[in-house]
Amino acid sequence: MTCRITRSALWVGLLSVAATANATPEYHIEDLGVVRTWTYSNGFGISSNGNVAGRVSDGSKSRAVRWDPVNGMEAISTLGGDNAFGFGINAAGTVVGNSDYDANGFFSHAFRQTLGGAVEDLGTFGGHNSDARGINDAGVIAGAASMGDQQPRAFIWKEGIGLIDIGTITGSGTSVANAINQGGQVTGNSVAGVNITHAFRYTEGFGMLDLGTLDGSTLLNGNGLNESGDVVGEYSIGSKARAFYFKDGVGLTKLDGLIDFDTRAQGVNDSGIAVGTSSIDLDSHYKAVVWKGGGALDLNDLIDETGWNLQEAWNINAAGQIVGTGIIDGNAHAFRLTPVPEPASFVALGLGVGFFVRRPRK
């Protein structure tokens, strides 16, 4: 019997395979799981080489955790209390965050824990509380610590120096730092007037840059920044939170969410890709999202596994890896997304298919 493969049939095959390739997910998802008997986990920080910081919880107590691809998840001791959160991590594996330091859990201090080292209390500016939110590969830490009047003030922490007050936009009042980049720039929020809080970008030697206002909002918060100094965050309009992107020479621009209600941008990388969370209705149901030069994209539509409900994307590194929290099998678990390489070009695909087409037998 002679088997004929017509040119049209071959093109149908090529188009079918091409359609499959176009449907290839954009991200591979890894379930970072939990450690020992803990039930839930959250992912908050990701380093330049893909290490993750977060926390595990049983619903009443929590521990800060470190995760890396080789050793998996490791719980970190507290400063003496029952609860701790890991918010930032660098390429060396140093984790920063906050921890209760007494059994009552009334007060918490910022901590640093180097890989294999003891948990270090970073202290305060004379008040009861402090919190570390980010660390770069040089080991500089950003966060906030209360002063004697218990009001928070943004800080950077350096080895051998300790906490350094980086001030406020107005020169007095309160401020909070949320993130730091490799160059040591910091973003967060600061008092900018009576009942006015603006996002800022701090550069050592130049002080705080007030990022201004958007849509008339007087309440803005910077959550993340990249190596170019681009900042992402959120601003409030009434009861709504809306995401923003700040770029030198452009200023503040709105990032559209899945709906026009409760959207927050949490992190941004050097390619200008931002991540965050966006509500899908008015009943506080959220999805993890990514912005790639346009409106928000639901990350649930871009991963290579089903069964997940990705709810929060917290940060993204230069390689495009994303960390956050999703629901899997009914429990909240930390996840890490890694971009999937783009499929081969159509020409290369055609050559590959042609190679595997069985020749007709005579």
Disulfide bonds with the S-S distance in Angstrom:
none
